[in-house]
Amino acid sequence: MGNTSVVEALRVNGLYKDTGRIEEQMVKTVTANGEIKEHKMAEMDYLDLKTFADEMDIALKLQNPLVQELYAKNAVGMVNLIRAVNVESASGFKGSVGAGRQLDAIMLRAEQFQDPDVAVGGLAGRRASWIRNITAAMVALAANNFIEADWGAAGPHGAELPMATTEGFALLGFANPGAQLCVDTVQVSYIAQAYNIQNLDFELANPFIGDSVVELKQPLYIFPQETALVRVNYYRVGSDELRPLGIWVKMSQNLRLLASS
């Protein structure tokens, strides 16, 4: 078992400090066709990064140790995402006590996402839970939408989830606590470019430490004004409980709706 603390991960990388500021920098991402995209990361107070780390460790305290390790491993990447979002929000990261344009990060939950099985948009079309009834038709389809844009906002099902200028999204891996798992493969499309599929070998993964967890070989970071789509393959009927592991970075003023934020 590796490091399970976001605080320790940032401390090792010189990012966990009480004073000072980290200067403006650039971060690069590589698309599926080899294109290099650069993103500006804003100058920020180290205390803001410390706040993020402290609150993440609190949120992860009772999680599966493998989930804790996954977040700790990607701590620097999540900080880079926060700094990129702060270019436009320009008010720093204040976490749970933030207000207005100040940033916070929330772990992913079902109610944030479009239900891929209903043709309704907006709040009425959000998932109620991660539990999904897998039918024979879904097994035959072989490419089922899992994380997508709101239905009707960008067309029918299958549109990529868009980020506004003041939000960002990190997908690090998946957990699946279902009794009979139905999913075996995932594919990410990032700004309309499809990446290679990745197997989700939940039945082989860490069976003795809580729920099964599978890490993405490369984490998905959706920076401001970018889009992505996640599709999965179901190989048998049943009740599946696949759920994503990551964070959504938003301005505090957009994290005040209990049912959907």
C-alpha positions as CSV (number, residue, x, y, z in Angstrom):
1,M,0.0,0.0,0.0
2,G,1.4,3.4,-1.0
3,N,0.7,6.8,0.4
4,T,-2.9,7.4,1.3
5,S,-2.8,11.1,2.3
6,V,-3.3,14.0,-0.1
7,V,-1.6,16.2,2.5
8,E,1.5,14.1,2.4
9,A,1.5,13.9,-1.4
10,L,1.5,17.7,-1.6
11,R,4.1,18.1,1.2
12,V,6.5,15.8,-0.7
13,N,6.0,17.9,-3.8
14,G,6.6,21.2,-2.0
15,L,3.0,22.3,-2.3
16,Y,1.8,22.1,1.3
17,K,2.8,25.4,2.9
18,D,1.2,28.0,5.2
19,T,2.7,31.0,3.5
20,G,3.8,32.3,0.1
21,R,2.4,32.0,-3.4
22,I,3.0,29.6,-6.2
23,E,3.8,31.4,-9.5
24,E,1.8,31.2,-12.7
25,Q,2.7,28.2,-14.8
26,M,1.6,26.1,-17.7
27,V,0.5,22.4,-17.7
28,K,0.3,20.2,-20.8
29,T,-2.1,17.5,-21.8
30,V,-1.8,15.1,-24.8
31,T,-4.9,14.2,-26.8
32,A,-5.6,10.8,-28.4
33,N,-4.1,12.0,-31.7
34,G,-0.9,13.3,-30.1
35,E,-1.9,17.0,-30.1
36,I,-0.4,18.8,-27.1
37,K,-2.7,21.3,-25.3
38,E,-1.4,23.8,-22.9
39,H,-3.4,25.2,-19.9
40,K,-2.5,28.2,-17.9
41,M,-2.4,27.7,-14.1
42,A,-3.0,30.8,-12.0
43,E,-0.7,32.1,-9.3
44,M,-2.3,31.1,-6.0
45,D,-1.6,31.2,-2.3
46,Y,-0.1,28.1,-0.9
47,L,-2.6,28.3,1.9
48,D,-5.4,27.6,-0.6
49,L,-3.6,24.4,-1.8
50,K,-3.2,23.5,1.9
51,T,-6.9,24.0,2.4
52,F,-7.7,21.7,-0.5
53,A,-5.4,18.9,0.9
54,D,-6.7,19.2,4.4
55,E,-10.3,19.0,3.3
56,M,-9.7,16.1,0.9
57,D,-8.0,14.0,3.7
58,I,-11.1,14.7,5.9
59,A,-13.4,13.6,3.1
60,L,-11.4,10.5,2.5
61,K,-11.0,9.5,6.1
62,L,-13.5,6.6,6.1
63,Q,-12.9,5.5,2.5
64,N,-11.4,2.3,1.3
65,P,-7.6,2.6,1.6
66,L,-7.3,2.0,-2.1
67,V,-9.5,4.9,-2.8
68,Q,-7.4,7.1,-0.5
69,E,-4.3,6.0,-2.3
70,L,-5.8,6.8,-5.7
71,Y,-6.6,10.4,-4.6
72,A,-3.2,10.8,-3.0
73,K,-1.4,9.6,-6.1
74,N,-3.2,12.2,-8.2
75,A,-3.0,15.1,-5.7
76,V,-0.7,17.2,-7.8
77,G,-2.9,16.7,-10.9
78,M,-5.9,17.9,-9.0
79,V,-4.1,20.9,-7.7
80,N,-3.1,21.7,-11.3
81,L,-6.8,21.5,-12.3
82,I,-7.8,23.9,-9.5
83,R,-5.2,26.4,-10.5
84,A,-6.4,26.2,-14.1
85,V,-9.9,26.9,-13.1
86,N,-8.8,29.8,-10.9
87,V,-7.5,31.6,-14.0
88,E,-11.1,32.7,-14.7
89,S,-12.6,32.5,-11.2
90,A,-9.7,34.5,-9.9
91,S,-10.8,34.3,-6.2
92,G,-8.7,31.4,-4.9
93,F,-9.7,28.1,-3.3
94,K,-11.4,28.4,0.0
95,G,-13.1,25.0,0.2
96,S,-16.2,24.5,2.4
97,V,-16.1,28.0,3.8
98,G,-15.9,29.6,0.3
99,A,-18.4,32.0,-1.2
100,G,-19.2,33.6,-4.5
101,R,-16.4,32.9,-7.0
102,Q,-14.1,31.2,-4.5
103,L,-13.5,27.6,-5.5
104,D,-14.4,24.3,-3.8
105,A,-14.1,20.7,-4.8
106,I,-16.7,18.0,-4.3
107,M,-16.3,14.3,-4.8
108,L,-18.5,12.8,-7.5
109,R,-22.0,11.7,-6.8
110,A,-24.9,10.4,-8.9
111,E,-27.1,13.4,-8.7
112,Q,-24.6,15.5,-10.6
113,F,-25.0,13.6,-13.8
114,Q,-27.5,13.0,-16.5
115,D,-29.3,9.6,-16.3
116,P,-28.3,8.0,-19.6
117,D,-31.5,5.9,-19.6
118,V,-34.1,8.7,-19.7
119,A,-34.9,11.2,-22.4
120,V,-35.3,14.1,-20.0
121,G,-32.9,17.0,-19.4
122,G,-32.2,19.3,-16.5
123,L,-32.7,18.3,-12.9
124,A,-35.5,15.9,-13.8
125,G,-33.1,13.9,-15.9
126,R,-30.4,13.5,-13.3
127,R,-29.4,10.1,-11.8
128,A,-31.0,9.1,-8.5
129,S,-28.2,6.7,-7.7
130,W,-25.4,4.7,-9.3
131,I,-27.5,1.5,-9.3
132,R,-28.4,0.8,-12.9
133,N,-30.6,-2.0,-14.3
134,I,-28.7,-3.6,-17.2
135,T,-31.0,-5.1,-19.8
136,A,-30.3,-7.4,-22.7
137,A,-30.6,-4.4,-25.1
138,M,-27.8,-2.6,-23.2
139,V,-25.6,-5.7,-23.4
140,A,-26.2,-5.9,-27.1
141,L,-25.4,-2.2,-27.6
142,A,-21.8,-2.6,-26.4
143,A,-21.2,1.2,-26.0
144,N,-23.4,2.6,-23.3
145,N,-23.1,6.2,-22.2
146,F,-22.1,6.6,-18.6
147,I,-20.9,10.2,-18.1
148,E,-22.4,12.6,-20.7
149,A,-23.9,16.0,-21.2
150,D,-27.4,16.8,-20.0
151,W,-30.0,15.4,-22.5
152,G,-31.3,18.1,-24.8
153,A,-28.7,20.7,-23.8
154,A,-26.2,19.6,-26.5
155,G,-28.5,17.2,-28.5
156,P,-29.6,13.7,-27.7
157,H,-27.7,11.1,-25.5
158,G,-24.0,10.8,-26.2
159,A,-22.9,14.4,-26.2
160,E,-19.7,15.1,-24.3
161,L,-20.0,16.6,-20.9
162,P,-18.9,20.3,-21.1
163,M,-17.0,22.4,-18.6
164,A,-17.8,26.1,-18.2
165,T,-15.0,28.7,-17.9
166,T,-15.0,28.4,-14.1
167,E,-15.1,24.6,-13.5
168,G,-13.0,21.5,-14.0
169,F,-13.4,17.8,-13.6
170,A,-11.1,15.0,-12.7
171,L,-11.9,11.3,-13.2
172,L,-9.3,9.0,-11.6
173,G,-10.9,5.6,-11.6
174,F,-14.0,3.6,-10.7
175,A,-15.4,1.6,-7.8
176,N,-18.1,-1.0,-8.1
177,P,-19.8,-2.4,-4.9
178,G,-22.4,-4.4,-6.8
179,A,-23.1,-8.0,-5.8
180,Q,-23.0,-9.2,-9.4
181,L,-20.9,-6.9,-11.6
182,C,-22.0,-6.4,-15.2
183,V,-19.4,-4.0,-16.7
184,D,-16.0,-5.0,-18.1
185,T,-14.7,-2.1,-20.3
186,V,-14.5,1.7,-20.3
187,Q,-13.6,4.2,-23.1
188,V,-13.0,7.9,-22.7
189,S,-13.6,10.5,-25.4
190,Y,-11.8,13.8,-24.7
191,I,-12.6,16.8,-26.9
192,A,-14.1,14.5,-29.5
193,Q,-11.1,12.2,-29.7
194,A,-11.6,8.6,-28.5
195,Y,-8.9,7.0,-26.4
196,N,-8.1,3.2,-26.3
197,I,-10.5,1.1,-24.2
198,Q,-9.4,-0.1,-20.8
199,N,-10.5,-3.3,-19.1
200,L,-12.4,-3.0,-15.7
201,D,-11.3,-6.2,-14.1
202,F,-13.4,-5.6,-10.9
203,E,-13.7,-9.3,-10.2
204,L,-9.9,-9.6,-10.0
205,A,-9.2,-6.3,-8.3
206,N,-8.4,-6.1,-4.6
207,P,-11.2,-8.4,-3.4
208,F,-10.1,-8.3,0.2
209,I,-10.1,-4.5,0.8
210,G,-13.6,-3.3,0.7
211,D,-15.3,-2.5,-2.7
212,S,-13.5,-3.3,-5.9
213,V,-11.5,-0.4,-7.3
214,V,-9.9,0.1,-10.7
215,E,-7.6,3.0,-11.5
216,L,-7.6,4.6,-15.0
217,K,-4.2,4.1,-16.6
218,Q,-4.3,7.8,-17.3
219,P,-6.5,10.1,-15.3
220,L,-9.0,12.2,-17.2
221,Y,-8.8,16.0,-16.5
222,I,-11.4,18.1,-18.2
223,F,-10.1,21.7,-18.0
224,P,-12.4,24.8,-18.4
225,Q,-14.2,25.0,-21.7
226,E,-13.3,21.4,-22.6
227,T,-15.6,18.3,-23.1
228,A,-15.4,14.6,-22.5
229,L,-17.6,11.5,-22.7
230,V,-17.3,8.2,-20.8
231,R,-18.8,5.0,-22.3
232,V,-18.8,1.5,-20.9
233,N,-19.6,-2.0,-22.1
234,Y,-22.0,-4.3,-20.2
235,Y,-21.5,-8.0,-20.7
236,R,-24.4,-9.4,-18.8
237,V,-27.8,-8.4,-17.5
238,G,-28.3,-7.6,-13.8
239,S,-28.0,-4.7,-11.4
240,D,-24.6,-2.8,-11.7
241,E,-23.3,-0.2,-9.4
242,L,-20.4,1.3,-11.3
243,R,-19.4,4.7,-9.8
244,P,-16.6,7.2,-10.8
245,L,-13.9,8.3,-8.5
246,G,-12.7,11.9,-8.8
247,I,-13.6,15.5,-8.1
248,W,-15.6,18.4,-9.6
249,V,-14.1,21.8,-9.1
250,K,-16.7,24.6,-9.0
251,M,-17.3,28.1,-7.7
252,S,-18.9,28.2,-4.3
253,Q,-22.0,30.0,-5.7
254,N,-22.6,26.9,-7.8
255,L,-22.4,24.5,-4.9
256,R,-25.5,25.6,-2.9
257,L,-28.1,23.3,-4.4
258,L,-28.4,20.2,-2.1
259,A,-30.1,18.0,-4.6
260,S,-27.8,18.6,-7.6
261,S,-24.6,20.5,-6.9
